[in-house]
Amino acid sequence: MVRQDRANWHKFHRRDSDDQGDPWFRTDSSRADLQRMLERDGAMGSATRRAIVNGEPLIEVDVYPDSVRVSILEN
């Protein structure tokens, strides 16, 4: 869902009022990298994952050279 959100922003120009652009996930390839990083342990906790799957929380994605971290800002 996080990958799709970035595709919506960059590729399809569908944006929520809370969305912000980013310089990292402009291409399909970089969004595939995002998906791989999200699947690694530690990218997001199970509660964060459940909140994303079951609702539309406001999240923050911190991007590091070889990893990402997803946090809930507002549920």
Secondary structure by P-SEA (a helix, b strand, c coil): caaaaaaaacccccccccbbbbcccccaaaaaaaaaaaaccccccaaaaaaaaacccbbbbbbcccbbbbbbccc
